[in-house]
Amino acid sequence: MMSRPPDPGFFIGYSKKIPPAVAQCVLLFGVFFLLGLGTASLALSLSTPHPGSGGYVDELRGGHLTGVLETLPYPILRVPAQNGSGPRAIMLSGQGKAGVAKDADPLAGQWAQVSGIFVKRGDLDMLLVGGREGLVGAEPPEDASQPKAGVPLGRWRLTGEICDGKCYAGAMRPGTGLSHKACANLCITGGVPPVFVTTSPVEGHEFLLMAGVDGGPLPRALLDRTGLLVELEGEIEQRDDLLIFRVDTSGKDGMGS
């Protein structure tokens, strides 16, 4: 008498009983599927860029800073060395999505007094002009000297992201990436100084104030590239503790993707 072959465990759709082999397969699939989802979620959370430790800092505590005001590529206050610290070049912005060019332009090259509150992130300092005094002309401090001319650091090709300096420094979180692209463009168009956040530090700096090749404001063509990882080329200039990246958009070498 021939022996009956083992039941292969065929699944019959209208049957209420699931064959053991099929049930075991479904159970194993479910376990591995859930483990895969958990692993993918952990990997995504670890790879998400940190929004940064930036934020508002009341460094002046109702006081003010005095220095020489420069307006190109964006308003910068050149504060002389004091109290044992070196000279500073501080980017200036306004409240909301606006710069301070309207108030700064009449004082270009002159001594000015500025009050407000800082946004800081890493080595990025931006002073948001405000308070009772805001931005006004001032007499130079005793024994104060004019700031030194910028130091050229040569031509560089950099990889990084174009951001508005205010939101990147902590006014918004996140202040980078595609989710912030529209906001960044509104800020930069309104006159907030744009910064280039590099993937590799330049002379110890992780960000650079952006400018056109002529030293003026950022070319509008680059607004299409905010929130993206891009490669750009241009000349770098150092003013006190601030680096300025003059981006050359005249050819392919200056507008890498």
Steps between C-alpha positions, in 0.01 A plus 500: 500500500645834392554764771319829469727794415524772768252785482677790326281746686309656212302809596131484410338842499159391626644279773500631859815305583843630395758228435782506761769560239318806361429635849868466595607679182257789563616529861868512402426756227313720747783487756769587246280771344453671836872471578575653161266793565659563838852491354403734216338744744811503718727553198287789375492668840877475537564634149271804541708819533493648847321838504795645688552658837455854373262752647448852628764643734463832682873569498464879515249503788347826389833649398651553158805439280698770325696448182547596136201412283561332165210433266644257245419229437254548788508726807794404725613672819881495535554514877859577608692281743404561862530341844767261378290361214583545134305708248162372384304530180134452591226443243192717554138416429161642585190366667287254304607412146676827430848642500621842616641640175257793506639623833859391435561648155509867618766402756726301265864534604412695814506419869167369622336381818281189486270338755294184478518128571726232357423171332794262536591157374855371521728775367211686336393824668225720357367809675129567451477878519232631735432669827467870571818606321514245221757614243627857525815698427759533777829661591805270484629376837824646631813357337281302258649423160337429170451129424759329286433414139376151422760228450463291180522125562500390135257310282308206646253238381261418785217256559217596731158666530381855446300615805380828641721582795219595733297180482809277482630660819189396691210728412334198333543127555577348264676791331639278224380258233217495250239550773653844559564597137205739456566669835870538420423663164260746663760595760783540250281698259402725792865578575594246769867408444535156333764255618664199341515209745790280392539125532868555587626798705694777327776644720305368799169655388190293425310785335584792271306817421403481132554769237507546126825489308509883508467509879134598489193304615438136410393453133127427478574201275630316806163519677399191300775309681411570863422190703712278275847353525693696236857556388608860440826672415627848574738724691509510880581812699550529875383805692596470865333175616261474203557322167328629186445269201481686167326247281585500130192407293646597163573145386436133572789485747324748724155339490560137577199287586 
